[in-house]
Amino acid sequence: MRLFLFFLIFVGTAWSASQSKTVLLTSIARKAILSEFTHTELIDATMLTRRYDFLKAPGATFVTLTKSRGLRGCVGSLRARYPLLDDVAHNARAAAFRDPRFAPLRPQEWEDLSVEVSLLGSPERVAYKDADALRKTIVPGRDGIILTLGKHRATYLPQVWEQMKGFDEFFDFLCRKAQLERGCLALHPRIERYRVSSYDEAALHKRPMPNAGAFYPAQCLALWKTFGTFERQGEVKHLRDTAPRALVVPHAGYRYSGYTADLAYRTAAKYRRTYRRIVVVGPSHRVAFDGVSAARYDAYRTPCALVSNDRPYVKTLAERFPVTFVPAVHEREHSTEVQLPFIDGYLPFLPVVELIYGKIDAAALQKMLAYILEDPENLLIVSTDLSHYYSLDKAHRLDTHCLDALRSVDASKLRRCKACGKTGLAALIGAAKKLGLTSELLDYRTSAAATGDNRKVVGYMSGAFYAQ
């Protein structure tokens, strides 16, 4: 029994590690392609190689792009000559823009694009007498093949076997790919085989993004332009020269509260190399339940890339606190979902834990948030809007209580605060006070700033908490 349990633990750990690696490698590929569209380098090589040491080691990869299940580009390296990070980024750009079989990728194709990264093992030469002998040696579905005859050379990844009817068709097409006649095995070309580790984002269990297109742009480049618009609206005035330990952010549509949230994320982005993970906490708006639900997905979808779910840390929290997983809660909730595009844009490649709370006492939630804040490598993000649908003057009066509570790190001042995420805000302020954190109000405004309607407004604020 002990051996069986150990096996389950080992397999679960390996599975989780594989999923995280899939998100990381495919996100590197996506960021490399997106860099070409935005004319901005989106890969922080220093941070990535410092956090993921294996990215510095030489690696040979193929990056395969598919669209509507059809091939859209595939370019790779057969020999490990460059650091894995560089190899993935280079081959992703080449697959998107320089595969001679396809026109360069267009921005509008991004939404239907799927990415797979194949990490190749070292090729080994296969000795064979004839095609029948080779047939007995090659393992379909597991062996990638390199065929070389003089100046003619071609390869097929092991995944290609799935598209072929068998050995003969596989090698006939491989011969033609090498610009040789079918049946070229009769000429006894050099055959090498290799195995691959496949990292395919299509195989991941992903959190949906049902609010894309409503709360925030569903198209990647439109989202990127939105971030640029926020940046042009105003600069972040850093009052502290230290990394925030926690952020308070709103969760309305980006038209209304995006700039306010953006200021908080830009505040943290300067220190992104100091964080190990991000924990996002928000209230449930559509599903009533008791307690806290932690997402158990492999990854979170955003319009531009995937964000990894820190499953090991979810397990850690579940061992210490009464945390469950209620899928229906995460499938529609916007309070946490709208944070994910900001995280991918400003704090890329960091794993995320999504916590959504239902009916729960603020004191109980405070214990969990205090535990999260005790780790200086965690960035805690608490999502809340303020008063809803009062006149502008009354909204200001009510929201002042929320602002004062944040500024003074005093949860008792929240009594007249009408925040929809008041429980989470109270828990954060209580945890921050217990740990001796200080705070800073970054921005406050209402929906009237976007709509011009002063009769029924919603309030929004963003703030940051720091260690003294």
C-alpha positions, 0 to 999 in steps of 0.5 A: 500500500505504501508503495502504491501511494508513493507511486500516486504521489510521484505520478501526480508530481511528475504530471504537474511538473509536465503541465507547468513546463508545457505552459512555460515553453508554449508561452515563450513561443507565443511571446516570441511571436507576439514580440514581432507583432508588437515590436516589443521584446516580451521575453525577460531572458534574465528572469526566466533563466534565473528562475528556470535553470534548465532553460540555459542548457542547450536544447533542440526543439521544434515549434508546431503551430496549428490552426483549426487542427490544420498545420500552420507552421513547423520549424525546428532544430535537430541538434542542441546547439543553443540554450533552450530558451533561445531555441524555442523563441527562434523556432517559434518566430521561424514557424510563424513567419519563415516557414516556406510552406505558408504565408507569414502569420497574420495578427487575426489568426492568433485567436485560433492558433495552437502551439506545441513545443517538441523537445528532441533527444539526441539522434542515433543512427539506425543500422539496417540492411533493407526496408524490411529490416528497418520496419522491424527496428523503427517504433511508429508513434515513438520514433522521430526520423531523420532521413539523409541522402547526399544533400537531401535531408528531411525529418518527421516528428513522432507525432506525424505517425498519427497522420499516416496509414503506416510505415510505407506511407510515412517513409514515402512522404518523408522521401518526398519531403527530402525532395527524393522519389517515393521508395527512396529507402531502396537507395539506402539513405542514412536513417537516424531516430530520436525521441521527443518530449511533447509539450502541447497546450491543446492537451491542458485542462484550461480555465475558460475566459467567458468574460473576454469580449465583454469585460476586456478585449478578446483579441490579443493585439486589441488587449495590448493596445488597451494597455498602451492606452492606459499607460499614455493616460498617466505614469505610475508615481512610485512613492515606495522603492520596494516591491508591493506585497499585496495589491487591491484592484477593481474588477469591472470592465476595462473601460470603467476600471481598467486604468485604476487596475493598470496602475497597480499592475504597473507598480508591481511590474517593476519588481516582477523578478522578486516574485515566485507566484501570484495569488488572486482572491475575489468574491463569487458573483454568480454562484452561492457557496460556502468557503473558498474555492481554489482552481484546479486547472492546469492553466488559465486562458488569456487572449495572448497566452496561457498562465500556469496554475501553481497546483503544488501551492494549491495543495499546500493551502488545501492542507492548511485551510478548508479549501475546496474546488467548485468548478461552476464558480470559476467557469463564469466568475469575472472578479478574478478572470479580469486580472489574468490578462493584466498578470500575463501582460505585466507579470508574465511567466509567473504561476497563479493561484485563483481563490474565489470566496463565497459565504465566509467570515472575514476572520477565517479568510484573514488567516489564509491571507496572512499565511500567503503574505508571510512568504515574501515571494508571494504577490497577493492580489485582492479584487473588489469594486466599491459602492454600486449605483449611487449618485456621484456625491453619495458614492464619494461619501461611501467610498471614503470609508473604504479609502480611509480603511486602506490608507490607515490599514484599519479594517474597523473603518470598513463598517460603512464601506459598500465594497462588493469584495468587502470580505476580502478587503477586510481580510487583507487589511486585517492580515496586513495590520497583523504583519505590520505592512504599510499601505498606499492608495494608488487611484480612486475614481468612479464609472462617471469618469468613463460614462459622464453619468453622475446619477448611478455610478460604481466606485473603483480604487487600487492600492498597494501594501508594503513591508516596512 
